Amino acid sequence: MVDVFSGRLLVSKDGRSVDPEEALQNKVVGLYFSAGWCSPCRDFTPVLCDFYTELLEESEPPAPFEVVFISSDHSAEEMLGYMRAMHGDWLALPFHDPYKHDLKKKYNITAIPKLVIVKQTGEVITDKGRKQIRDKGLSCFRNWLEGADIFQNFSS
């Protein structure tokens, strides 16, 4: 993930700046392209929240998983409101960072919501994260972990 977010900062839901190198190291990362104005996004976000919470707060040790929100909101205020109202305790690319356009192009994002699961290198494990979570629940994480080449004794 160092390559993907190199030289950038991410933000947490409470507004803290976070070093992506530290926060994303040795983790499977879900790039969540979404917006508060989008009703399919508002429908899926609570599902992603539950998935994230179960993986990180209800498993011992916490799963090596992190979500980075890439906003398609119309303003920084909208993005912040959506994050505070609906999001899990995950990270986001700052609203004004033009890099979100590069990410949308790189991962071929033509519609939202889209959850792209990537390895540390930024290589795609699956661009169907949303469908897999809906269809398989937590069990899809094991497949992502295997695809990510991260060794961890995680059991779901």
MDTraj code that builds the backbone (N, CA, C; nanometers):
import mdtraj as md
import numpy as np

residues = "MET VAL ASP VAL PHE SER GLY ARG LEU LEU VAL SER LYS ASP GLY ARG SER VAL ASP PRO GLU GLU ALA LEU GLN ASN LYS VAL VAL GLY LEU TYR PHE SER ALA GLY TRP CYS SER PRO CYS ARG ASP PHE THR PRO VAL LEU CYS ASP PHE TYR THR GLU LEU LEU GLU GLU SER GLU PRO PRO ALA PRO PHE GLU VAL VAL PHE ILE SER SER ASP HIS SER ALA GLU GLU MET LEU GLY TYR MET ARG ALA MET HIS GLY ASP TRP LEU ALA LEU PRO PHE HIS ASP PRO TYR LYS HIS ASP LEU LYS LYS LYS TYR ASN ILE THR ALA ILE PRO LYS LEU VAL ILE VAL LYS GLN THR GLY GLU VAL ILE THR ASP LYS GLY ARG LYS GLN ILE ARG ASP LYS GLY LEU SER CYS PHE ARG ASN TRP LEU GLU GLY ALA ASP ILE PHE GLN ASN PHE SER SER".split()
xyz = np.array([
    [0.0828, -0.1197, 0.0000],
    [0.0000, 0.0000, 0.0000],
    [0.0863, 0.1248, 0.0000],
    [0.2102, 0.1056, 0.0343],
    [0.3020, 0.2188, 0.0335],
    [0.3039, 0.2821, -0.1060],
    [0.3046, 0.1973, -0.2100],
    [0.3083, 0.2484, -0.3473],
    [0.1822, 0.3281, -0.3796],
    [0.0676, 0.2760, -0.3386],
    [-0.0593, 0.3379, -0.3750],
    [-0.0754, 0.4757, -0.3112],
    [-0.0450, 0.4859, -0.1824],
    [-0.0665, 0.6126, -0.1113],
    [0.0636, 0.6835, -0.0736],
    [0.1708, 0.6515, -0.1419],
    [0.3016, 0.7093, -0.1130],
    [0.2977, 0.8626, -0.1127],
    [0.3522, 0.9213, -0.0073],
    [0.3615, 1.0663, 0.0012],
    [0.2302, 1.1352, 0.0343],
    [0.1293, 1.0607, 0.0724],
    [-0.0019, 1.1191, 0.1041],
    [-0.0360, 1.0927, 0.2492],
    [-0.1349, 1.1640, 0.2963],
    [-0.1894, 1.1355, 0.4294],
    [-0.3337, 1.0915, 0.4108],
    [-0.3792, 1.0069, 0.5008],
    [-0.5197, 0.9695, 0.5048],
    [-0.5787, 1.0367, 0.6278],
    [-0.7106, 1.0387, 0.6370],
    [-0.7752, 1.0966, 0.7555],
    [-0.8662, 0.9929, 0.8193],
    [-0.8779, 1.0023, 0.9519],
    [-0.9691, 0.9149, 1.0239],
    [-1.1040, 0.9855, 1.0354],
    [-1.2032, 0.9122, 1.0809],
    [-1.3381, 0.9674, 1.0938],
    [-1.3409, 1.0877, 1.1884],
    [-1.2515, 1.0874, 1.2872],
    [-1.2483, 1.1996, 1.3820],
    [-1.1551, 1.3123, 1.3366],
    [-1.1064, 1.3046, 1.2121],
    [-1.0300, 1.4151, 1.1552],
    [-0.8791, 1.4095, 1.1726],
    [-0.8280, 1.3052, 1.2398],
    [-0.6824, 1.2938, 1.2564],
    [-0.6165, 1.2566, 1.1238],
    [-0.4968, 1.3096, 1.1003],
    [-0.4185, 1.2676, 0.9845],
    [-0.3475, 1.1374, 1.0204],
    [-0.3443, 1.0461, 0.9251],
    [-0.2875, 0.9140, 0.9492],
    [-0.1876, 0.8824, 0.8395],
    [-0.0721, 0.8292, 0.8793],
    [0.0300, 0.7887, 0.7842],
    [-0.0127, 0.6541, 0.7233],
    [-0.0385, 0.6508, 0.5927],
    [-0.0871, 0.5270, 0.5320],
    [0.0135, 0.4121, 0.5415],
    [0.1420, 0.4458, 0.5401],
    [0.2437, 0.3414, 0.5468],
    [0.2276, 0.2612, 0.6756],
    [0.2038, 0.3322, 0.7842],
    [0.1867, 0.2686, 0.9148],
    [0.0513, 0.1979, 0.9243],
    [-0.0538, 0.2672, 0.8847],
    [-0.1902, 0.2166, 0.9036],
    [-0.2243, 0.0973, 0.8147],
    [-0.1625, 0.0891, 0.6974],
    [-0.2026, -0.0126, 0.6002],
    [-0.1018, -0.1255, 0.5834],
    [0.0087, -0.1163, 0.6551],
    [0.1150, -0.2158, 0.6401],
    [0.0649, -0.3558, 0.6760],
    [0.0973, -0.4524, 0.5902],
    [0.0600, -0.5931, 0.6108],
    [-0.0896, -0.6144, 0.6287],
    [-0.1689, -0.5387, 0.5547],
    [-0.3141, -0.5548, 0.5623],
    [-0.3727, -0.5723, 0.4234],
    [-0.4835, -0.6423, 0.4200],
    [-0.5673, -0.6450, 0.3007],
    [-0.6442, -0.5131, 0.3066],
    [-0.6502, -0.4414, 0.1955],
    [-0.7143, -0.3104, 0.1970],
    [-0.8330, -0.3079, 0.1017],
    [-0.9444, -0.2565, 0.1535],
    [-1.0628, -0.2352, 0.0716],
    [-1.0708, -0.0884, 0.0347],
    [-1.0625, -0.0589, -0.0933],
    [-1.0792, 0.0788, -0.1398],
    [-1.2286, 0.0969, -0.1655],
    [-1.2915, 0.1814, -0.0829],
    [-1.4366, 0.1956, -0.0883],
    [-1.4733, 0.3262, -0.1574],
    [-1.5173, 0.3149, -0.2818],
    [-1.5596, 0.4298, -0.3617],
    [-1.7092, 0.4475, -0.3373],
    [-1.7471, 0.5598, -0.2777],
    [-1.8839, 0.5766, -0.2303],
    [-1.9147, 0.7244, -0.2112],
    [-2.0434, 0.7548, -0.1833],
    [-2.0848, 0.8927, -0.1541],
    [-2.2152, 0.8901, -0.0754],
    [-2.2327, 0.9902, 0.0079],
    [-2.3523, 0.9998, 0.0905],
    [-2.4798, 1.0234, 0.0121],
    [-2.4728, 1.0856, -0.1056],
    [-2.5919, 1.1147, -0.1857],
    [-2.6416, 0.9926, -0.2627],
    [-2.5617, 0.8873, -0.2656],
    [-2.5897, 0.7685, -0.3471],
    [-2.6668, 0.6660, -0.2633],
    [-2.7929, 0.6379, -0.3010],
    [-2.8715, 0.5474, -0.2156],
    [-2.8182, 0.4038, -0.2127],
    [-2.7659, 0.3453, -0.3235],
    [-2.7050, 0.2124, -0.3098],
    [-2.5839, 0.2135, -0.2140],
    [-2.5128, 0.3271, -0.2092],
    [-2.4003, 0.3410, -0.1157],
    [-2.4528, 0.3407, 0.0279],
    [-2.5575, 0.4188, 0.0516],
    [-2.6152, 0.4279, 0.1860],
    [-2.6755, 0.2934, 0.2286],
    [-2.7128, 0.2132, 0.1310],
    [-2.7654, 0.0802, 0.1584],
    [-2.6527, -0.0163, 0.1956],
    [-2.5378, -0.0068, 0.1264],
    [-2.4274, -0.1004, 0.1501],
    [-2.3379, -0.0608, 0.2669],
    [-2.3228, 0.0673, 0.2941],
    [-2.2293, 0.1130, 0.3980],
    [-2.2540, 0.0461, 0.5343],
    [-2.3781, 0.0326, 0.5824],
    [-2.3979, -0.0372, 0.7113],
    [-2.3551, -0.1845, 0.7066],
    [-2.3693, -0.2477, 0.5897],
    [-2.3259, -0.3867, 0.5735],
    [-2.1735, -0.3934, 0.5855],
    [-2.1055, -0.2996, 0.5195],
    [-1.9596, -0.2927, 0.5277],
    [-1.9160, -0.2623, 0.6713],
    [-1.9891, -0.1756, 0.7381],
    [-1.9602, -0.1430, 0.8795],
    [-1.9628, -0.2680, 0.9659],
    [-2.0679, -0.3467, 0.9518],
    [-2.0804, -0.4694, 1.0315],
    [-1.9667, -0.5660, 1.0005],
    [-1.9349, -0.5807, 0.8732],
    [-1.8270, -0.6686, 0.8285],
    [-1.6942, -0.6242, 0.8916],
    [-1.6668, -0.4949, 0.8827],
    [-1.5439, -0.4353, 0.9362],
    [-1.5361, -0.4552, 1.0880],
    [-1.6467, -0.4277, 1.1563],
    [-1.6506, -0.4407, 1.3024],
    [-1.6254, -0.5847, 1.3443],
    [-1.6893, -0.6787, 1.2760],
    [-1.6698, -0.8195, 1.3118],
    [-1.5253, -0.8610, 1.2913],
    [-1.4643, -0.8166, 1.1816],
    [-1.3257, -0.8557, 1.1530],
    [-1.2266, -0.7913, 1.2495],
    [-1.2501, -0.6654, 1.2858],
    [-1.1502, -0.5953, 1.3655],
    [-1.1768, -0.5942, 1.5147],
    [-1.3023, -0.5883, 1.5533],
    [-1.3300, -0.5733, 1.6970],
    [-1.3753, -0.7026, 1.7620],
    [-1.4256, -0.7952, 1.6811],
    [-1.4805, -0.9150, 1.7413],
    [-1.3975, -1.0387, 1.7131],
    [-1.2798, -1.0229, 1.6525],
    [-1.1933, -1.1392, 1.6342],
    [-1.0605, -1.1156, 1.7046],
    [-1.0052, -1.2224, 1.7550],
    [-0.8782, -1.2189, 1.8257],
    [-0.7795, -1.3060, 1.7521],
    [-0.6666, -1.2553, 1.7056],
    [-0.6340, -1.1129, 1.6973],
    [-0.7220, -1.0455, 1.5904],
    [-0.7263, -0.9114, 1.5910],
    [-0.8031, -0.8419, 1.4868],
    [-0.7504, -0.8802, 1.3485],
    [-0.8393, -0.8908, 1.2543],
    [-0.8002, -0.9277, 1.1178],
    [-0.7145, -0.8186, 1.0544],
    [-0.6209, -0.8581, 0.9676],
    [-0.5368, -0.7602, 0.8984],
    [-0.6135, -0.6985, 0.7803],
    [-0.7078, -0.6113, 0.8143],
    [-0.7952, -0.5527, 0.7134],
    [-0.8150, -0.4052, 0.7431],
    [-0.8175, -0.3247, 0.6388],
    [-0.8468, -0.1823, 0.6550],
    [-0.9255, -0.1353, 0.5337],
    [-1.0113, -0.0386, 0.5569],
    [-1.0888, 0.0221, 0.4494],
    [-1.0387, 0.1652, 0.4306],
    [-1.0246, 0.2064, 0.3058],
    [-0.9949, 0.3461, 0.2743],
    [-1.1085, 0.3965, 0.1857],
    [-1.1776, 0.4968, 0.2360],
    [-1.2910, 0.5573, 0.1665],
    [-1.2401, 0.6603, 0.0673],
    [-1.2858, 0.6479, -0.0578],
    [-1.2552, 0.7475, -0.1597],
    [-1.3899, 0.8088, -0.1991],
    [-1.4078, 0.9331, -0.1625],
    [-1.5376, 0.9991, -0.1701],
    [-1.5722, 1.0509, -0.3091],
    [-1.7009, 1.0357, -0.3423],
    [-1.7569, 1.1019, -0.4601],
    [-1.8628, 1.2024, -0.4147],
    [-1.8518, 1.2461, -0.2893],
    [-1.9450, 1.3465, -0.2376],
    [-1.9209, 1.4787, -0.3096],
    [-2.0174, 1.5709, -0.2965],
    [-2.0084, 1.6995, -0.3660],
    [-1.9263, 1.8035, -0.2906],
    [-1.9035, 1.7812, -0.1613],
    [-1.8251, 1.8767, -0.0827],
    [-1.7578, 1.8050, 0.0332],
    [-1.6589, 1.8714, 0.0907],
    [-1.5893, 1.8158, 0.2072],
    [-1.6876, 1.7998, 0.3231],
    [-1.7815, 1.8935, 0.3353],
    [-1.8809, 1.8872, 0.4437],
    [-1.9711, 1.7652, 0.4274],
    [-2.0145, 1.7396, 0.3030],
    [-2.0963, 1.6207, 0.2764],
    [-2.0197, 1.4939, 0.3102],
    [-1.8940, 1.4898, 0.2685],
    [-1.8111, 1.3720, 0.2953],
    [-1.8004, 1.3482, 0.4453],
    [-1.7712, 1.4539, 0.5194],
    [-1.7548, 1.4423, 0.6640],
    [-1.8852, 1.3988, 0.7312],
    [-1.9958, 1.4549, 0.6864],
    [-2.1252, 1.4177, 0.7423],
    [-2.1562, 1.2711, 0.7190],
    [-2.1280, 1.2229, 0.5975],
    [-2.1508, 1.0831, 0.5615],
    [-2.0615, 0.9924, 0.6462],
    [-1.9354, 1.0315, 0.6610],
    [-1.8428, 0.9516, 0.7414],
    [-1.8902, 0.9428, 0.8866],
    [-1.9259, 1.0565, 0.9423],
    [-1.9672, 1.0585, 1.0836],
    [-2.0981, 0.9839, 1.1064],
    [-2.1906, 0.9962, 1.0118],
    [-2.3228, 0.9364, 1.0290],
    [-2.3235, 0.7855, 1.0052],
    [-2.2451, 0.7376, 0.9091],
    [-2.2637, 0.5997, 0.8640],
    [-2.1396, 0.5117, 0.8632],
    [-2.0229, 0.5698, 0.8617],
    [-1.9026, 0.4893, 0.8394],
    [-1.8522, 0.4192, 0.9635],
    [-1.7776, 0.3106, 0.9377],
    [-1.7037, 0.2439, 1.0437],
    [-1.5830, 0.3297, 1.0773],
    [-1.5009, 0.2802, 1.1652],
    [-1.3855, 0.3569, 1.2097],
    [-1.2680, 0.3390, 1.1137],
    [-1.2949, 0.3567, 0.9852],
    [-1.1901, 0.3379, 0.8860],
    [-1.1349, 0.4702, 0.8364],
    [-1.0461, 0.4631, 0.7406],
    [-0.9722, 0.5803, 0.6932],
    [-1.0312, 0.6347, 0.5631],
    [-0.9886, 0.7529, 0.5255],
    [-1.0362, 0.8137, 0.4007],
    [-0.9250, 0.8957, 0.3375],
    [-0.9321, 0.9063, 0.2066],
    [-0.8471, 0.9995, 0.1347],
    [-0.9113, 1.1366, 0.1560],
    [-0.8334, 1.2392, 0.1931],
    [-0.8939, 1.3710, 0.2147],
    [-0.9736, 1.4166, 0.0916],
    [-1.0838, 1.4849, 0.1143],
    [-1.1754, 1.5241, 0.0072],
    [-1.1051, 1.6006, -0.1050],
    [-1.0194, 1.6942, -0.0688],
    [-0.9578, 1.7812, -0.1695],
    [-0.8356, 1.7202, -0.2378],
    [-0.8024, 1.5956, -0.2046],
    [-0.6867, 1.5329, -0.2690],
    [-0.7243, 1.4899, -0.4110],
    [-0.6613, 1.5515, -0.5126],
    [-0.6964, 1.5194, -0.6516],
    [-0.6606, 1.3747, -0.6894],
    [-0.5862, 1.3074, -0.6046],
    [-0.5448, 1.1695, -0.6296],
    [-0.6646, 1.0754, -0.6442],
    [-0.7811, 1.1163, -0.5896],
    [-0.8989, 1.0292, -0.6009],
    [-0.9345, 1.0041, -0.7476],
    [-0.9083, 1.1019, -0.8338],
    [-0.9362, 1.0850, -0.9768],
    [-0.8436, 0.9797, -1.0382],
    [-0.7172, 0.9806, -0.9958],
    [-0.6212, 0.8803, -1.0432],
    [-0.6626, 0.7406, -0.9973],
    [-0.7076, 0.7312, -0.8721],
    [-0.7502, 0.6011, -0.8189],
    [-0.8721, 0.5486, -0.8938],
    [-0.9668, 0.6382, -0.9239],
    [-1.0866, 0.5961, -0.9972],
    [-1.0477, 0.5433, -1.1354],
    [-0.9513, 0.6105, -1.1967],
    [-0.9059, 0.5676, -1.3289],
    [-0.8294, 0.4345, -1.3176],
    [-0.7371, 0.4284, -1.2229],
    [-0.6536, 0.3089, -1.2051],
    [-0.7388, 0.1842, -1.1812],
    [-0.8435, 0.1977, -1.0999],
    [-0.9257, 0.0818, -1.0641],
    [-1.0554, 0.0754, -1.1460],
    [-1.0608, 0.1557, -1.2530],
    [-1.1708, 0.1504, -1.3487],
    [-1.3075, 0.1646, -1.2808],
    [-1.3214, 0.2670, -1.1995],
    [-1.4468, 0.2899, -1.1271],
    [-1.5412, 0.3695, -1.2175],
    [-1.6495, 0.3045, -1.2589],
    [-1.7460, 0.3700, -1.3461],
    [-1.8785, 0.3938, -1.2756],
    [-1.8977, 0.3285, -1.1606],
    [-2.0201, 0.3461, -1.0824],
    [-1.9877, 0.3208, -0.9356],
    [-2.0682, 0.3799, -0.8480],
    [-2.0503, 0.3567, -0.7049],
    [-2.1800, 0.2975, -0.6497],
    [-2.1763, 0.2283, -0.5382],
    [-2.0591, 0.1967, -0.4566],
    [-1.9753, 0.0869, -0.5213],
    [-1.8460, 0.0932, -0.4951],
    [-1.7537, -0.0080, -0.5449],
    [-1.6520, -0.0334, -0.4346],
    [-1.6320, -0.1598, -0.4023],
    [-1.5326, -0.1982, -0.3016],
    [-1.4285, -0.2849, -0.3720],
    [-1.3097, -0.2273, -0.3915],
    [-1.2001, -0.2975, -0.4582],
    [-1.1037, -0.3450, -0.3492],
    [-1.0804, -0.4758, -0.3465],
    [-0.9912, -0.5333, -0.2463],
    [-0.8539, -0.5482, -0.3099],
    [-0.7517, -0.4892, -0.2444],
    [-0.6173, -0.4883, -0.3036],
    [-0.5114, -0.5437, -0.2084],
    [-0.4032, -0.5912, -0.2713],
    [-0.2850, -0.6373, -0.1984],
    [-0.2032, -0.5157, -0.1563],
    [-0.0958, -0.5414, -0.0841],
    [-0.0031, -0.4370, -0.0428],
    [0.0531, -0.3593, -0.1615],
    [0.0680, -0.4252, -0.2739],
    [0.1247, -0.3623, -0.3933],
    [0.0231, -0.2746, -0.4662],
    [-0.1043, -0.2839, -0.4257],
    [-0.2091, -0.2125, -0.4960],
    [-0.2736, -0.2984, -0.6034],
    [-0.2189, -0.4188, -0.6239],
    [-0.2743, -0.5124, -0.7218],
    [-0.4109, -0.5609, -0.6724],
    [-0.5048, -0.5728, -0.7646],
    [-0.6420, -0.6093, -0.7300],
    [-0.6551, -0.7578, -0.6952],
    [-0.7136, -0.7850, -0.5795],
    [-0.7519, -0.9218, -0.5427],
    [-0.8907, -0.9481, -0.6017],
    [-0.9820, -0.8538, -0.5804],
    [-1.1138, -0.8593, -0.6440],
    [-1.1721, -0.7183, -0.6512],
    [-1.2475, -0.6930, -0.7565],
    [-1.3179, -0.5648, -0.7639],
    [-1.4664, -0.5881, -0.7325],
    [-1.4963, -0.7054, -0.6787],
    [-1.6341, -0.7403, -0.6435],
    [-1.6513, -0.7578, -0.4934],
    [-1.5804, -0.6767, -0.4160],
    [-1.5870, -0.6875, -0.2703],
    [-1.7281, -0.6728, -0.2167],
    [-1.8031, -0.5808, -0.2719],
    [-1.9398, -0.5563, -0.2252],
    [-2.0268, -0.6809, -0.2443],
    [-2.0226, -0.7378, -0.3638],
    [-2.1016, -0.8574, -0.3934],
    [-2.0564, -0.9740, -0.3048],
    [-1.9255, -0.9909, -0.2877],
    [-1.8748, -1.1025, -0.2082],
    [-1.9171, -1.0904, -0.0615],
    [-1.9130, -0.9700, -0.0065],
    [-1.9564, -0.9510, 0.1323],
    [-2.1052, -0.9833, 0.1434],
    [-2.1838, -0.9344, 0.0488],
    [-2.3287, -0.9623, 0.0512],
    [-2.3571, -1.1119, 0.0384],
    [-2.2833, -1.1804, -0.0511],
    [-2.3099, -1.3220, -0.0773],
    [-2.2500, -1.4164, 0.0260],
    [-2.1279, -1.3862, 0.0717],
    [-2.0544, -1.4825, 0.1542],
    [-2.0273, -1.4364, 0.2965],
    [-2.0508, -1.3085, 0.3255],
    [-2.0212, -1.2591, 0.4600],
    [-1.8731, -1.2704, 0.4924],
    [-1.8436, -1.2997, 0.6178],
    [-1.7047, -1.3013, 0.6637],
    [-1.6160, -1.4019, 0.5921],
    [-1.6749, -1.5077, 0.5401],
    [-1.5915, -1.6116, 0.4794],
    [-1.5129, -1.5610, 0.3586],
    [-1.5581, -1.4539, 0.2936],
    [-1.4831, -1.4040, 0.1781],
    [-1.3479, -1.3469, 0.2204],
    [-1.3358, -1.3064, 0.3474],
    [-1.2087, -1.2476, 0.3917],
    [-1.0937, -1.3464, 0.3812],
    [-1.1193, -1.4739, 0.4131],
    [-1.0125, -1.5744, 0.4043],
    [-0.9584, -1.5819, 0.2611],
    [-1.0469, -1.5772, 0.1622],
    [-1.0022, -1.5796, 0.0224],
    [-0.9170, -1.4571, -0.0099],
    [-0.9593, -1.3425, 0.0397],
    [-0.8820, -1.2199, 0.0152],
    [-0.7442, -1.2319, 0.0787],
    [-0.7416, -1.2858, 0.1998],
    [-0.6158, -1.2997, 0.2728],
    [-0.5202, -1.3899, 0.1951],
    [-0.5725, -1.5003, 0.1428],
    [-0.4888, -1.5900, 0.0624],
    [-0.4394, -1.5192, -0.0624],
    [-0.5260, -1.4405, -0.1248],
    [-0.4878, -1.3666, -0.2451],
    [-0.3874, -1.2571, -0.2176],
    [-0.3817, -1.2126, -0.0913],
    [-0.2939, -1.1010, -0.0562],
    [-0.1531, -1.1442, -0.0201],
    [-0.1327, -1.2749, -0.0049],
    [-0.0005, -1.3262, 0.0339],
    [0.0464, -1.2696, 0.1679],
    [-0.0454, -1.2520, 0.2600],
    [-0.0080, -1.2053, 0.3947],
    [-0.0266, -1.3241, 0.4865],
    [0.0776, -1.3585, 0.5586],
    [0.0599, -1.4696, 0.6513],
    [0.0151, -1.4163, 0.7856],
    [-0.0881, -1.4733, 0.8348],
    [-0.1368, -1.4344, 0.9689],
    [-0.2231, -1.5497, 1.0156],
    [-0.2104, -1.5853, 1.1420],
    [-0.2984, -1.6942, 1.1849],
    [-0.4320, -1.6356, 1.2269],
    [-0.5083, -1.6025, 1.1260],
    [-0.6410, -1.5457, 1.1469],
    [-0.7422, -1.6551, 1.1220],
    [-0.8372, -1.6683, 1.2114],
    [-0.9425, -1.7670, 1.1878],
    [-1.0760, -1.6976, 1.1942],
    [-1.1603, -1.7270, 1.0976],
    [-1.2912, -1.6630, 1.0970],
    [-1.3985, -1.7647, 1.1292],
])
top = md.Topology()
chain = top.add_chain()
for i, resn in enumerate(residues, 1):
    res = top.add_residue(resn, chain, resSeq=i)
    for name in ("N", "CA", "C"):
        top.add_atom(name, md.element.get_by_symbol(name[0]), res)
traj = md.Trajectory(xyz[None], top)
